[in-house]
Amino acid sequence: MAARNRLGKPGRNCPVCGRPMREIPAQDGGPPLDVCPTCHFVWFDAQEYELLPPIPARAPDSALPQRAREILALEQVRELHEDAAERVNVPPDEWWKLVPGLFGMPVEYGDQAVRVTPWATWTVAAAIGLAGVLSFRDLTRTVAAFGLIPAEVQRYAGLTLLTSFFIHGSWLHLLVNLYFLLVFGDNVEEYLGAGRYLALLAVATVAGGIAHVALDPRSVVPVIGASGGISGVVAYYVLRFPQARLGLMYVYRWFRIRAYAFGLIWVLLQVIAAREQIAGIGDVSALAHLGGAAVGVWFWAIWTRS
């Protein structure tokens, strides 16, 4: 409870979920403990466990007075209720998260704040936003000039694989991608560092574009948007912080799920969309999403313990 309320000074990163832990003073004169407020993992340094005071033997429930057994039973019921509330119809603390929730987008629960300023994420988001505002002045010409056209992938020495990242087809397209980048990007940037984080975005963007081009290299229909690169960030987040709590709204009810469950749902939806894309249905490049996500998995496999 003390860790969840952000008491104690910040400690090491949790080896399970990667979130900052809190250093909580132990009772009865024991050594301070590192406790994760997100997944409740407790870290013991060398010899710390041995220094903890012994726990007195607990009397069997049958030897407790009736009133004490009633209190224990009520406490168990309360814990079960809180556990159920953890997952179903509990809105996030911040009121503004209702807006993305109504559009079916995930929101973060709990203490997901980063300890370093995510300058790289903010800079990329600002560049995407500025490019979007400028491109909307003459979107048709901008897409034709800087969009990724499979049949002309060699244009500008292949740079349209990257320039298409900054172009979006509508305000909704732009805002959704910015939201996903800001929600998931800051945590990934904190863990990887700005340099490797930007490398992840760039490589995922290129891989997503190549996956799209591979479907029909003769197509002259341009593809635009940052979702290929952002898919790599989302995949890395899900694998690096599988126990992070996310919320989704369905029929005006909030459902809390872990990040790994969200990742499984997201991949399933992308696979379904990719089959439709291969069949010539729809205008969303799910193959670009999956190509970018594959790079996120690769980066996680390389740097998961860095």
N, C-alpha and C positions, 0 to 999 in steps of 0.2 A: 504494500500500500504506500509506503514511504517513497519507493522508486517511482510508482505511477504518478504521485503528486509532485514529482520533480524535486523532492527533498534530497539533501546531500549534494556534493560537488560532482561534476561530470567525471566519468572514468574512461576506461578502455572501450573500444568497440566490441559489441557482442559477437562472439565467434559463431553464433547460430544465425541471427538475422542481420548482423552488421550495424545495428543501431547503437548510438552512444549509451553506455551503461551509466548508472549512478552509484557513487560510493556511499553506502549506507552504514552508519555506525551500528555495530551489533550490540545487543542488550547484554547485561550481566558482565560487562567489561571485556567481551571478546573482541577480536580484530575487526576492522571495517570490512564490509563485503561489497563486491561489485555485483549489482543487480540490474538486469535489463528490464526497463519499464514496458517494453513491447511484448516480449515472449516469456518474461519472468525467469530467464536463465540466471543462475547464480554462479559466479566465478570464484574459485578459491586459489589464491597464490600458494606457493610452496609453504608447507607447514601451517597454513592458516586453519585448515580443517581440524588439525590436531589441537590447536589452541582454543577451539570453541569450548565453552563450559559444557559439562555433561547435561543431557536432558533428563530430568527426573522421570522415573517410571510412572506411567499413567495407570490409574486404577481402572479395571474393567468396567464397562458401562453398567453392568449389573450391580456393581458395588457403589455406584453413584446414587445420590438422593434423587427422588422423583423429579424435583424441580430442576436439578442439573441436567437430567436426561431430556427434559422438555426443552431446555435452552439449547442443548446440542442438536436436537431434532429440528428446531426452528432455524438454527444457523445453517444446517444442511439444506433445508428447503430454500433459504435465502440464497445460498450459493448456487443451487440449481436454477433458481429464477434468474440470477445475474448471468449465468452461463447461457441460458436461453435468450435473454435480452441482448447478449453479445452478438447474436446472429440475426435476429428478426425484428424489423420495424423500430429500430432505434436511429433517429436522425443524427447526422453529424453535429458537432458543437457549433460550427460556423454556419450562419444562416445562408451565406452566399453559395454554399455547396448544393443547395436545393436546385439552383439553376442548371448546372451540368447534370445533376441527377435526373431532372425532368427530361433531358435529351438522351438519357440512357448511358451517360459517360460515368466512369468510375470516379470515386472520391476517396481520399485517404482519411483514415480514422487514427486517433491516438496521437502519440508523440512521434511524428515523422520529421520533425524539424532537423535541418542540417546545421552543423557547427561552423561551417565555412561559407562565405558568400559565393554563390554559384555564378561567378562572372561569365564563364563560358556559355552557360545555358542562357543567361539573360542577354548576352551579346548576340548569340545566334537567333534568339527569339526576336530581338529588336531588328536584326537584319531581315528576317523573314517578314516581319510586319511592315517595315519600310518598303521592301521590294513589292509586297502585295499592294500597298497603297499606290505606289507609282505605276505598277503594271495595270491596275484597274482603269487608268486613264485611257489606255488603248490595249485592252487585253488581247484582242485578236492578233495584233501585230507582235506583241511581246511573246505570246505563245509560239507563233510561227518562227520568231527569231531565236528564242532561248529554250523552247520546250524540247524534250527528248523525242525525236522522230526515229523509229527503228530503222527505216530505210536509209536514214542519213545520220546514223550514229557517229560517223567519223567527222561530222562538222566541228569546227573549232578544235581539231585534234581530240575529239571525244569529250570536250568540256561540257557539252549539254547534259551529260550524265550527272553533273553537279549543278549547273545553272537551273535545271528544271526543279531542283529542290526548293528554290526560292519563289516559284511562281505557283499561284493557286487560282482556281477557276471561279471562286465566289467568296463572299465574306464568310459564309458558314464553313466552307472548306478550309479557309485560312484560320478561323478561330478554333475549330476543332483540333487542328494540328498543333497550334500554339498551346492549347490547353494540355494536350498529352505531353508535349515537350517540357512544359513547365512543371507538371505534376511529377513526372517520372525522372526528368533529366537532372534535377538538382541532387537527388540522392545518388544517382549513378556517377555524376561528376565528383561528388565528395569522395566516393570510394575509389574511383579510378584516377582522379586528378584531371586537371583541365586538358593536358596534352593527349592522354590516352582516350579521354572522353570524346574530344573532337575527332580523333582518329576513328573511333567507333562510329560516329555519325557519318563521316566521309566514306568509309569503307562500306557501311551498310547501305548508304545511298547509291553508291556505284553498283553494288551487288544486286540491289533491288531493280535498278535500271537494266542491268544485264539480264536478269530473270525475265523482265517484261519483254525485252527485245528478242529473247530466245523463242518466245511463243510464236511470233510472226515477224521475222527480220525484214520482210518486204512492206510492212505496214507504213502508211504515211500519216497515221493519226497520232498526234503528239500526246505524250503523257507528262503530267506536271504534278507537283506537290511534294511535300516533305515527308510523307507517311512512310516511305521506304526506309529512310534513315532513322526516323523515330521508332519504327518497328524494332530496329536493332536495340535501341535504348530500352524499350518496353520488355523485350525478351531478356536482356541483361538484368533488369530490375527484378523480374519474376524469379529468375534463377538465383540471384544474389540475396534477395530478401523474400524468400518464399513464405515466411510467416507474417509478413506485413499485412495489416488489416485494411481491406478496401470495402467500399460500400457501393451497391447498385440499387437503383430504384426500379421497381416493377409494379405496375398497377397502384402507384402512389404508396407503396410500402417499401421500406428500406431493408435490404438484406446484406449482412456483413459476411464477407468471405475472405479467405486468405489469398495472398497474391498468387500462389501456385495454382489454386482453383480458377482464378480469373484467367491465368495464362492458358490453362487447358481449354477453357471456354473460347478464348480469343483464337487459339490455333484452330479449333474445330470450325469456327465461323469462317476463318480464312481459307481453310481447305474446301469448304462448301462453295465459297465465293470463287475460288480458283477453278473449280470444276465448271462453274457457270461461265467464267471468263474464257476458258478453253473452248467451251461450246458456243462462244460468240454472244453470250448474254451479259448485259450489264456494262457499265462504263467505269468500274473501279478496278484497278490493277491489284488484285489479291496476290498475284505472283510476285509483284514488287514488294509487298508486305512480307511474304514468306522468305524472299531472298534477303531482305534486310534483317529479319528475325534470325535467320541462319547465322549471320555475322555476329549478332548478339550472343548466340550460343557459343560460337567459336571464341569470342573474346572472354566469355565467362570461363570456358575451359582453360584458357591460357592464364588468366589473371585472377582466378577465383581466390587464391591464397596470397595474393600480393599485398 
